């Protein structure tokens, strides 16, 4: 028997080796046509016809069996294809689900890490020397990296159709969390605690000086400067001033520690407003004391402010120049009133105490010398016109000229110069007169309540005695 495909001689019922190798190829296309090699045809021609019809029938039957047997491989299915496809599908399902779960886990870690770094571990991070410099970046970078990982895991898990809904949810959650990190950085940025109350500044300044002697690094010094420059420092200085724990000099010293070049526009406006407020309050308080002739408290307050201020202050200098001459005139008037009353010791005590409060000590020394010589208030027309209210009895014997001189005597006590030669010559002859203020610059606000009322009282008496009053320089 011979194989119909390759012509190889085989035993009956046996499958040729060429067909065994071909069976590995999926779905072979059968060829039902018998293939008879030339060698088989030659042998058939030499067969003896005497073998009979029985041998021919057997041969035909064997060929039919071989043909039916060879047709069976048509229905075979490839083994490799059916076995590998389910395995690949199972692997894809497992990978997609794992990535989706990893996405949710990273999103959860994002939220936990941000809360821990921003709230729970804030004090610990700030106290650590190594972590303090990177802490402002760490609280945003770590959650962002976790969110980015969650987003990428969710993106890659989309390849698995069965977990696609879960993957889309992971993408949305991770994107929302990362966006929340950026929003919190913009709306609620990290700011280190930066305020030090002005009342406690002395201790910290001492610590800074010790730190400089011990060669502290530049970064620590810069942080102390930024602490003093914060808006909260300005608010605390203002609060301490309103409570009365800081006076004018205290506010000036506290504001001098601020680096105005680094202040924002709003903070700079607050500093200027606070300076203007303290200056106005100081001027008002001194003006109120001057109205009651309490020049001693004025000079003491100015002297205290000058000692507390580290640098020379323009306002303090201006106020000292204004009130010191008035105080000297006050000492002159009061000392002469005391001498007129026979209280020489009280007059000398007043002058000696006043000498410690003024810079022009020579002027006070002259007053002391006059008091020791017994110079009284006889040089005044009305010696008490600055210390009590005048009555009709006080002016009953005065002439029209004396009423005019007595009225201008109140102005002369405060160093006013006169345009009238007659008045200037008259008061220039008095030992107590010291003309220092031009007539155009003089302000009646220097008068106390007695002087205001008495000047108006004398003016009325003068014009009542003669219409138009006394005519000067006639």
Protein Blocks (a to p, Z undefined) as FASTA:
>chain_A
ZZfklopacdehiacfklmmmmmpghiaddfbdcddfklmmmmmmpcfknojmlmmmmmm
mmmmmmmmmmmmmmpccfklmmmmmmmmmmmmmmmmmmmmmmmmmmmmmmmmmmmmmmmm
mmmmmmpmklmmmmmmmmmmmmmmmmmmmmmmmmmmmmpmklmmmmmmmmmmmmmmmmmm
mmmmmmmccdddfbdcfklmmmmmmmmmmmmmnopafklmmmmmmmmmpmklmmmmmmmm
mnopacfklmmmmmmmpcfklpcfklmmmmmmmmmmmmmmmmmmmmmmmmnopaklmmmm
mmmmmmmpmbdcfklmmmmmmmmmmmmmmmmmmmmmmmmnopaklmmmmmmmmmmmpmbl
mlmmmmmmmmmnopafklpmblmlmmbccdfklmmmpcfklmmmmmmmmmmmnopacfbl
klmmmmmmpmkbccfbdfklpcfklpcfklmmmmmmmmmmmmmmpghiaaehZZ
